[in-house]
């Protein structure tokens, strides 16, 4: 069975209509409550009090003329009709509640009268065409403790409309104003909520088609406005991600095109039978070099993809960071000697970190190798390892060519090279810093760069001190 589908606008309007209906029903019930509790109950209390006041003048014996005169006087000043009887059975001939098949006072009610308790009667009287309320107050002989008579009082009750006739017009005006106010407010709220959502739906379809440039205007500071801002932020992120994906694919194609062109071209040349052995060896060397480059590129791409995967796990063990840095310098000693560089290392040998040895060595190798690569001959590289109460810092400072301010923020992006003019032999795959950044991030650390063109570069790796405890 297909479920009934309602739009958000319809749901909100139904909700507002439901609230209006609830308000009307509640108002009616509240007025009914006021009618019963304020008017009817007050009338009842007034009748009982008046009857008890009259009964208080009786003490014993027959009903005196004074008491009858008192009743007659009350009849002239009271809104109620007041009667006095020696015998309760006489009430049947006078009471508006009299019925042929039922006595006015039941046996149970007679027992209450004998105990000195009053009785209240309510009912509809056709003669008056309205509800009546009556009170029967007993006259108890104080000597014999018998029922000597009763005082009977009754009064027609005004209808609900009559009670509230003065306030009816005011209530009607207030009701109309409230209805219009709630309708306008509800309609405004509905538009404020639904219109941005409808725009988001339309814009979502555009984003699904690849249009990431659209934005939703945020006109409020509520949840809907925050949702619009989050939507715009998502669109910006998707646009940036799409641009990075396109740039990544273009870079991969560019990086692979050159070695493939070399391999294809030199492979075709090798088919020439007149070629000398030396030329053949030179061409094979080029093919081997470009194949190695392609293999390194694919390896780095797979490495970076694995590092960015949330499922990657690394085995960690306690490592002496100073030892890892010294081992890396030993590996790079030949490169340092070729450029006649001086290297100073101020390393705290007591710092031990719980980390993955292979990956951390990869970071140190990439960063120190970059420092060697872009430092001119006879330059200087300074490496320091220190800590304070909160963090551990590793600084690698060189006196190399430096990096421009515009390029600093892009360091660590895939395939990004700050030195656009450098050769492919010098530049590597362009993924080393991106891989290093991911490894450092996996170890809860950060990677930062400070540099000025022609004045060298400082690379700072920071790990939280908790990783060393």
C-alpha positions as CSV (number, residue, x, y, z in Angstrom):
1,X,0.0,0.0,0.0
2,X,1.4,3.4,-1.0
3,X,1.8,5.8,1.8
4,X,0.1,9.2,1.6
5,X,2.8,11.8,0.7
6,X,2.3,15.3,2.0
7,X,4.5,18.3,1.3
8,X,6.1,20.1,4.2
9,X,3.9,23.2,3.4
10,X,0.8,21.1,3.7
11,X,2.0,19.6,7.0
12,X,2.8,23.0,8.5
13,X,-0.6,24.4,7.4
14,X,-2.3,21.3,8.8
15,X,-0.4,21.8,12.1
16,X,-1.4,25.5,12.3
17,X,-5.0,24.6,11.5
18,X,-4.9,22.0,14.2
19,X,-3.6,24.5,16.7
20,X,-6.3,26.9,15.7
21,X,-9.0,24.3,16.2
22,X,-7.5,23.3,19.5
23,X,-7.5,26.9,20.6
24,X,-11.2,27.2,19.7
25,X,-12.1,24.0,21.5
26,X,-10.0,25.0,24.5
27,X,-11.6,28.5,24.6
28,X,-15.1,26.9,24.5
29,X,-14.3,24.5,27.3
30,X,-12.7,27.2,29.3
31,X,-15.8,29.4,29.0
32,X,-17.9,26.4,30.0
33,X,-15.6,26.0,33.0
34,X,-16.0,29.6,34.0
35,X,-19.8,29.3,33.6
36,X,-19.9,26.3,35.9
37,X,-17.3,27.3,38.5
38,X,-18.1,31.0,38.7
39,X,-21.7,31.4,37.9
40,X,-23.5,28.1,38.8
41,X,-21.4,27.3,41.8
42,X,-21.7,30.9,43.1
43,X,-25.5,30.8,42.6
44,X,-25.6,27.5,44.5
45,X,-23.5,28.8,47.4
46,X,-25.7,31.9,47.5
47,X,-29.0,29.9,47.7
48,X,-27.6,27.6,50.4
49,X,-26.3,30.5,52.4
50,X,-29.6,32.4,52.2
51,X,-31.6,29.3,53.2
52,X,-29.3,28.6,56.1
53,X,-29.6,32.2,57.2
54,X,-33.4,31.8,57.2
55,X,-33.3,28.5,59.0
56,X,-31.1,29.9,61.7
57,X,-34.1,31.8,63.0
58,X,-35.9,28.6,63.8
59,X,-35.3,26.8,67.1
60,X,-38.2,24.6,68.2
61,X,-41.9,24.0,68.0
62,X,-44.2,25.1,65.2
63,X,-43.0,27.5,62.5
64,X,-43.7,31.0,63.8
65,X,-45.3,33.9,62.0
66,X,-42.0,35.7,62.5
67,X,-40.2,33.1,60.4
68,X,-42.9,33.2,57.7
69,X,-42.6,37.0,57.7
70,X,-38.9,36.7,57.4
71,X,-39.3,34.4,54.4
72,X,-41.8,36.8,52.8
73,X,-39.3,39.7,53.3
74,X,-36.5,37.7,51.7
75,X,-38.8,37.0,48.7
76,X,-39.1,40.7,48.1
77,X,-35.3,41.4,48.1
78,X,-33.9,38.1,46.8
79,X,-33.7,36.9,43.2
80,X,-34.7,33.4,44.3
81,X,-38.2,32.2,45.0
82,X,-38.4,31.1,48.6
83,X,-40.9,28.8,50.2
84,X,-41.3,27.3,53.7
85,X,-43.2,24.1,54.5
86,X,-44.1,22.2,57.6
87,X,-44.1,18.9,55.8
88,X,-41.5,18.2,53.1
89,X,-44.1,16.2,51.1
90,X,-45.9,19.5,50.4
91,X,-43.0,20.5,48.2
92,X,-44.3,18.3,45.4
93,X,-47.1,20.7,44.7
94,X,-44.9,23.7,44.4
95,X,-41.5,22.6,43.1
96,X,-40.7,23.1,39.5
97,X,-38.8,19.8,39.7
98,X,-41.9,17.8,40.5
99,X,-42.5,14.7,38.4
100,X,-45.5,12.3,38.6
101,X,-43.4,9.1,38.7
102,X,-40.8,10.3,41.1
103,X,-40.9,12.0,44.5
104,X,-39.1,15.3,44.9
105,X,-37.2,14.2,47.9
106,X,-35.9,10.6,47.9
107,X,-35.4,8.5,51.0
108,X,-31.7,9.0,50.9
109,X,-32.2,12.8,50.6
110,X,-34.7,12.7,53.5
111,X,-32.1,11.0,55.7
112,X,-29.7,13.9,54.8
113,X,-32.3,16.4,55.8
114,X,-32.8,14.6,59.2
115,X,-29.1,15.0,59.8
116,X,-29.4,18.7,59.2
117,X,-27.7,18.7,55.8
118,X,-29.0,20.7,52.8
119,X,-30.0,19.3,49.4
120,X,-29.3,20.9,46.0
121,X,-31.5,20.2,43.0
122,X,-30.7,21.0,39.4
123,X,-32.7,20.4,36.2
124,X,-34.4,21.7,33.2
125,X,-37.9,23.2,33.5
126,X,-40.0,23.5,30.4
127,X,-42.2,26.1,32.0
128,X,-39.2,28.5,32.3
129,X,-37.4,27.0,29.2
130,X,-34.2,27.0,31.1
131,X,-32.2,25.2,33.8
132,X,-33.1,25.7,37.4
133,X,-31.2,25.3,40.6
134,X,-32.8,24.8,44.0
135,X,-31.7,24.3,47.6
136,X,-33.6,22.6,50.3
137,X,-32.5,23.5,53.9
138,X,-34.0,21.5,56.8
139,X,-35.6,23.1,59.9
140,X,-34.5,20.8,62.8
141,X,-36.3,21.0,66.2
142,X,-33.5,21.4,68.7
143,X,-35.6,19.7,71.5
144,X,-36.9,16.7,69.7
145,X,-34.2,16.6,67.0
146,X,-36.9,15.9,64.4
147,X,-37.5,17.5,61.0
148,X,-40.0,20.3,61.7
149,X,-40.1,21.7,58.1
150,X,-38.0,22.9,55.2
151,X,-37.0,26.1,53.5
152,X,-37.0,25.8,49.7
153,X,-35.3,28.2,47.4
154,X,-34.9,28.1,43.7
155,X,-33.8,30.3,40.9
156,X,-33.7,30.0,37.1
157,X,-30.2,29.9,35.7
158,X,-29.1,32.3,33.0
159,X,-27.9,30.6,29.9
160,X,-24.2,30.6,28.9
161,X,-24.8,33.3,26.3
162,X,-26.7,35.5,28.8
163,X,-23.9,35.2,31.3
164,X,-21.2,36.2,28.8
165,X,-23.4,38.5,26.7
166,X,-21.4,41.6,27.7
167,X,-18.1,39.9,26.8
168,X,-19.4,38.1,23.7
169,X,-18.5,41.0,21.3
170,X,-15.1,41.4,22.8
171,X,-14.5,37.7,22.7
172,X,-15.6,37.5,19.0
173,X,-13.3,40.4,18.1
174,X,-10.4,38.9,20.0
175,X,-11.0,35.6,18.3
176,X,-11.1,37.1,14.8
177,X,-7.9,39.1,15.5
178,X,-6.2,36.0,17.0
179,X,-7.2,33.9,14.0
180,X,-5.9,36.5,11.5
181,X,-2.7,37.0,13.5
182,X,-2.0,33.2,13.8
183,X,-2.8,32.7,10.1
184,X,-0.4,35.5,9.0
185,X,2.3,34.4,11.4
186,X,1.8,30.7,10.5
187,X,2.0,31.6,6.8
188,X,5.1,33.6,7.3
189,X,6.8,30.8,9.3
190,X,5.8,28.3,6.6
191,X,7.4,30.4,3.9
192,X,10.5,31.1,6.0
193,X,11.0,27.4,6.4
194,X,9.7,25.9,3.2
195,X,11.1,28.4,0.6
196,X,14.8,27.9,1.6
197,X,14.2,24.1,1.6
198,X,12.6,24.2,-1.8
199,X,15.6,26.3,-3.1
200,X,17.9,23.7,-1.5
201,X,16.1,21.0,-3.4
202,X,16.4,22.8,-6.7
203,X,20.1,23.6,-6.0
204,X,20.8,20.0,-4.9
205,X,19.6,18.9,-8.4
206,X,22.0,21.4,-9.9
207,X,24.9,20.2,-7.8
208,X,24.0,16.6,-8.8
209,X,24.5,17.8,-12.4
210,X,27.9,19.2,-11.5
211,X,27.0,22.9,-11.1
212,X,28.9,23.8,-7.9
213,X,28.8,27.6,-8.3
214,X,25.2,28.2,-7.0
215,X,24.7,29.6,-3.5
216,X,21.6,30.0,-1.3
217,X,21.1,33.5,0.2
218,X,21.0,33.2,4.0
219,X,18.5,35.8,5.3
220,X,18.0,34.5,8.9
221,X,20.1,33.6,11.9
222,X,18.1,30.6,12.9
223,X,18.4,26.9,12.1
224,X,17.2,27.3,8.5
225,X,19.8,30.1,8.0
226,X,22.5,27.9,9.5
227,X,21.4,25.1,7.2
228,X,21.7,27.4,4.2
229,X,25.2,28.4,5.3
230,X,26.1,24.7,5.7
231,X,24.7,24.0,2.2
232,X,26.8,26.8,0.8
233,X,29.8,25.5,2.6
234,X,29.2,22.0,1.2
235,X,28.8,23.4,-2.3
236,X,32.2,25.2,-1.9
237,X,33.8,22.1,-0.6
238,X,32.4,20.0,-3.5
239,X,33.6,22.7,-5.9
240,X,37.1,22.6,-4.4
241,X,37.1,18.8,-4.4
242,X,36.0,18.7,-8.0
243,X,38.7,21.2,-9.0
244,X,41.3,19.1,-7.1
245,X,40.0,16.0,-8.8
246,X,40.3,17.5,-12.2
247,X,43.7,18.9,-11.4
248,X,44.8,15.6,-10.0
249,X,43.7,13.7,-13.1
250,X,45.4,16.4,-15.3
251,X,48.6,16.0,-13.2
252,X,48.5,12.2,-13.4
253,X,48.0,12.4,-17.2
254,X,50.8,14.9,-17.5
255,X,53.2,12.9,-15.3
256,X,52.5,9.7,-17.2
257,X,52.5,11.3,-20.7
258,X,56.2,12.2,-20.7
259,X,57.7,8.9,-19.7
260,X,55.2,7.0,-21.9
261,X,56.3,9.2,-24.8
262,X,59.9,8.5,-24.1
263,X,59.3,4.8,-23.8
264,X,57.2,4.7,-27.1
265,X,59.7,6.9,-29.0
266,X,62.8,5.0,-28.0
267,X,61.2,1.7,-28.4
268,X,60.4,2.5,-32.0
269,X,64.0,3.7,-32.5
270,X,65.4,0.4,-31.1
271,X,63.7,-1.4,-34.0
272,X,66.2,0.2,-36.4
273,X,68.7,-2.5,-37.2
274,X,71.4,-0.1,-38.3
275,X,71.7,1.4,-34.8
276,X,75.0,1.0,-33.0
277,X,75.2,-0.9,-29.7
278,X,76.2,2.2,-27.9
279,X,73.1,4.0,-29.1
280,X,71.0,1.0,-28.3
281,X,72.4,1.0,-24.8
282,X,71.7,4.7,-24.4
283,X,68.1,4.3,-25.5
284,X,67.5,1.3,-23.2
285,X,68.9,3.4,-20.4
286,X,66.3,6.1,-21.1
287,X,63.5,3.6,-21.3
288,X,64.7,2.1,-18.0
289,X,64.9,5.5,-16.3
290,X,61.4,6.5,-17.5
291,X,60.0,3.1,-16.4
292,X,61.5,3.6,-13.0
293,X,59.9,7.1,-12.8
294,X,56.5,5.6,-13.7
295,X,56.9,2.9,-11.2
296,X,57.8,5.5,-8.5
297,X,54.8,7.6,-9.4
298,X,52.4,4.7,-9.2
299,X,53.9,3.6,-5.9
300,X,53.5,7.0,-4.5
301,X,50.0,7.3,-5.7
302,X,49.1,4.0,-4.1
303,X,50.9,5.0,-0.9
304,X,49.0,8.3,-0.7
305,X,45.7,6.6,-1.4
306,X,46.4,4.1,1.4
307,X,47.4,6.8,3.8
308,X,44.2,8.7,3.2
309,X,42.1,5.6,3.7
310,X,40.3,5.4,7.1
311,X,41.0,1.7,7.2
312,X,44.7,2.1,7.3
313,X,46.4,0.7,10.4
314,X,50.1,1.2,11.4
315,X,52.0,-0.8,13.9
316,X,53.6,1.5,16.4
317,X,56.4,1.0,18.8
318,X,58.6,3.1,21.0
319,X,61.3,4.9,18.9
320,X,64.2,7.2,19.7
321,X,63.6,10.1,17.3
322,X,67.2,11.3,17.4
323,X,68.4,7.9,16.2
324,X,65.9,7.9,13.3
325,X,67.1,11.4,12.2
326,X,70.8,10.4,12.4
327,X,70.1,7.2,10.4
328,X,68.4,9.3,7.8
329,X,71.4,11.7,7.6
330,X,73.6,8.6,7.1
331,X,71.6,7.5,4.2
332,X,71.8,11.0,2.6
333,X,75.5,11.5,3.4
334,X,76.6,11.1,-0.2
335,X,74.1,13.8,-1.4
336,X,75.3,16.1,1.3
337,X,78.9,15.6,0.4
338,X,78.3,16.1,-3.3
339,X,77.0,19.6,-2.6
340,X,79.6,20.3,0.1
341,X,76.8,21.2,2.6
342,X,77.3,21.6,6.3
343,X,74.7,20.0,8.6
344,X,74.3,20.7,12.3
345,X,72.0,18.5,14.4
346,X,70.9,19.6,17.9
347,X,68.9,16.5,19.0
348,X,67.4,15.6,22.4
349,X,68.3,11.9,22.6
350,X,65.9,11.3,25.5
351,X,62.7,11.8,23.4
352,X,61.0,8.6,22.7
353,X,57.8,8.4,20.6
354,X,55.3,5.7,20.0
355,X,55.2,5.6,16.2
356,X,55.6,3.6,13.0
357,X,59.4,3.4,12.3
358,X,59.1,2.9,8.5
359,X,56.6,5.7,8.0
360,X,58.4,8.2,10.2
361,X,61.7,7.5,8.5
362,X,59.9,8.2,5.2
363,X,58.9,11.6,6.5
364,X,62.4,12.5,7.7
365,X,63.9,11.3,4.4
366,X,61.5,13.4,2.3
367,X,61.9,16.6,4.3
368,X,65.7,16.4,4.7
369,X,66.1,15.3,1.0
370,X,64.1,18.4,0.0
371,X,66.3,20.6,2.1
372,X,69.4,19.2,0.4
373,X,67.9,19.4,-3.1
374,X,67.0,23.1,-2.9
375,X,70.0,24.3,-1.0
376,X,72.8,25.7,-3.1
377,X,76.3,24.2,-2.9
378,X,78.2,25.0,0.3
379,X,75.0,25.9,2.0
380,X,73.9,25.0,5.5
381,X,71.2,22.8,7.0
382,X,70.2,22.9,10.7
383,X,68.1,20.2,12.4
384,X,66.8,20.5,15.9
385,X,64.7,18.2,18.2
386,X,63.3,19.6,21.4
387,X,60.2,19.5,23.6
388,X,58.3,21.4,26.3
389,X,55.4,20.5,28.6
390,X,52.9,20.4,25.7
391,X,54.6,19.4,22.5
392,X,57.7,18.0,20.7
393,X,59.1,20.1,17.8
394,X,61.4,19.0,15.0
395,X,62.8,21.9,12.9
396,X,64.7,21.5,9.6
397,X,66.1,24.8,8.4
398,X,68.1,25.4,5.2
399,X,69.7,28.3,3.5
400,X,68.2,27.3,0.1
401,X,66.3,29.1,-2.6
402,X,63.2,29.6,-0.5
403,X,59.5,29.6,-1.3
404,X,57.2,32.5,-2.3
405,X,54.3,33.5,0.1
406,X,51.8,32.5,-2.6
407,X,53.2,28.9,-2.8
408,X,53.5,28.3,1.0
409,X,49.8,27.6,1.5
410,X,49.8,25.0,-1.3
411,X,52.7,23.0,0.0
412,X,51.5,19.4,0.6
413,X,49.1,19.3,-2.3
414,X,49.4,16.4,-4.6
415,X,51.8,17.1,-7.6
416,X,52.3,20.7,-6.5
417,X,55.8,22.0,-7.1
418,X,56.8,25.4,-5.8
419,X,59.7,25.7,-8.3
420,X,57.9,25.6,-11.6
421,X,61.2,25.8,-13.6
422,X,62.9,22.8,-12.1
423,X,63.5,19.7,-14.2
424,X,61.7,16.5,-13.8
425,X,64.9,14.8,-12.8
426,X,65.2,17.3,-9.9
427,X,61.6,17.5,-9.0
428,X,60.6,13.9,-8.2
429,X,56.9,12.9,-8.4
430,X,55.5,15.9,-6.5
431,X,53.9,13.6,-3.9
432,X,56.5,13.5,-1.2
433,X,55.2,16.3,0.9
434,X,51.6,15.1,0.5
435,X,52.6,11.7,1.7
436,X,54.6,13.2,4.6
437,X,51.7,15.3,5.6
438,X,49.4,12.3,5.8
439,X,51.9,10.3,7.9
440,X,52.3,13.2,10.3
441,X,48.5,13.6,10.6
442,X,48.1,9.9,11.3
443,X,50.5,10.4,14.3
444,X,48.3,13.4,15.5
445,X,51.0,15.9,14.4
446,X,51.1,19.0,12.2
447,X,53.4,20.1,9.4
448,X,54.2,23.8,8.9
449,X,56.5,25.9,6.6
450,X,58.1,29.3,7.0
451,X,60.1,30.6,4.1
452,X,61.3,33.7,2.1
453,X,62.6,33.7,-1.4
454,X,66.4,33.5,-1.5
455,X,66.6,33.2,2.3
456,X,65.9,29.6,2.9
457,X,63.0,27.5,4.4
458,X,62.1,26.1,7.9
459,X,60.0,23.0,8.1
460,X,58.4,22.4,11.6
461,X,56.9,19.1,12.6
462,X,54.9,19.3,15.9
463,X,53.7,16.3,17.8
464,X,51.5,16.5,21.0
465,X,53.6,15.5,24.1
466,X,50.9,12.9,25.0
467,X,52.3,10.7,22.2
468,X,55.6,10.4,24.1
469,X,54.1,9.4,27.5
